[in-house]
Amino acid sequence: MDAISLSVFFSRIEAVCDEMGAVLKRVAFSPNIKDRLDFSCAVFDPRGELCAQAAHIPVHLGSMAYAMQGIVSAIDWHEGDMVIMNDPYLGGTHLPDVTVIAPLFVDQQLAGFVVNRAHHADIGAESPGSMPISKDLHEEGLVIPPTKMVQQGEMQQTVIKRLMQAMRNPVESMGDFTAQVSANKKGLQRLEELVSKQGVVSYLNGLTELNEYAQRLAGNALSSIPDGEYFFEDVMDDDGQGNTDLPVKVNLIIKQGQIRADFTGTSKQVVGNINCPLSVAAAAVYYVFRCLMPAHTPACAGSFRSISINAPEGCLVNASRPAAVAAGNVETSTRIVDVVMGALAKAIPNKMAAASHGSMNNIAMGSVGDKQHSAWDYYETIGGGMGASMNQPGLHGVQTHMTNTLNTPVEALEMRYPIRINQYALRRGSGGDGRQKGGDGLVREYEFLSPAQVTLLTERRTHAPWGLQGAASALSGENALNDKPISGKVSLHLNAGDRVTIKTPGGGGANN
């Protein structure tokens, strides 16, 4: 194809992902999907290589790009099938992120896959919000291996029944699962229109050209990084089970545009749930290098072919079953970004930023008592300060790096759940000082109007986000129950009138 035709070709595939996302947002029942937009959509080729993705959640999309080939090669696909899965050790991230995969057949030939992944606040854990202070994968909810939820166009009622039996609110859960199926149906419809018009062979040849083009763009960008080895280390505060100051180390080995991220020396996997599967570590590494590529670089498999990853099996960033992983996807992934950016700051300081708030500041909550009577579950992440760069200050009160979910509007939250938001404001002065100042974090206070169980999974409460080139670190985060400090990872049983306050970290400052 000529340059214009190739651009149009890629834009049409990308538009399929965008339309899938629009359907998922509009059809879903839960605030996690319809308000916070905690979902991702993508298109893959017949081998499971990434073709295009919408601008959704980096940790979802990078992990799918890394693991999808292994998933699709293990299944006997037929037209009309849809497979559901969430197993972190088979290409998932953590149990609340449920993936639905559908194959596209054109003229009886497998032409590719459409995929969406969405966060379910209830995936069957005993702890409301399904983000518990866990020690084992099976404490975190229902583990779903790749399973045909739809087989040749027919919903598999035994599979649906097993899923719904594990849920506290099966009506809402079924609504979200149905929304995921609907999004894939729309994706199949739009992708079939494109492939049928172009022809399967021509479409697949176009994907080859697209990957080659993306590889050239990525290679040109990454070859500007000076050859060498660049080391950086940081720590996780704790695992919620008494293990503290857990190191995350990376050595970036760069030679003529080829990148190898070696995590040797990182802490071994721990009892608590900050472990993550290798697919999550890969997502974090891919994300950082994708930020260095031109904005018009297609987000397809070719963009990442020059990047390889080594992490010892059984370490914090390449955990082995059945290690708990609920917070690894949301907290450890952000620390992997910090160490990769810290290493690159030694090679290309003018293109890097200081550490951002470094935590998704997770809060999960819900009713106590009988699962099936007036049960409610809710989960959200809270933004913080963005790290400054040498050229500009950090942004205030935003999600950074591995998630770009929205906040749930206060009105939607208070209408749906027995919660009152007493305060939602910038945490003034929490960003690190420097010639360029880091962004400020947020303050969010929840008052519970009925008894509830609440779980906090937060980081950067003892180790502050670092500054760049000698600039100041940001303020660490703080959590409180009725104005009394509580730890970063904790499960609470609350009475009506109790208040939980979360003050998120700022971003580090930067000097030039």
Buried (B, 14 or more C-beta within 10 A) or exposed (E): BEEEEBBEBBEBBBBBBBBBBBBBBEBBBBBBBBBBBBBBBBBBBBBBBBBBBBEBBBBBBBBBBBBBBEBBEEBEBEBBBBBBBBBBBBBBBBBBBBBBBBBBBBEEEBBBBBBBBBBBBBBBBEBBBBBBBBBEBEBBBBBBEBBBBBBEEEEBEEBBEEBBEBBBBBEBBBBBBBBBBBBBBBBBEBBBEBBEEBBBEEBBEBBEBBBEBBBEBBBEBBBEBEEEBBBBBBBBBBBBBEBEEBBBBBBBBBEEBBBBBBBEBBBEBBBBBBBBBBBBBBBBBBBBBBBBBEEEBBBBBBBBBBBBBBBBEEBBBBBEEBBBBBBBBBBBBBBBBBBBBBBBBBBEBEBBBBBBBBBBBBBBBBBEEEBEEEBBBBBBBBBBBBBBBBEEBBBBBBBBBBBBBEBBBEEBBBEBBBBBBEEBEBBEEBBBBBBBBBBBBBBBBBBBEBBBBBBBBBBBBBBBBBBBBEBBBBBBBBBBBEEEEBEBBBBBEBEEEBBBBBBBBBBBBBBB
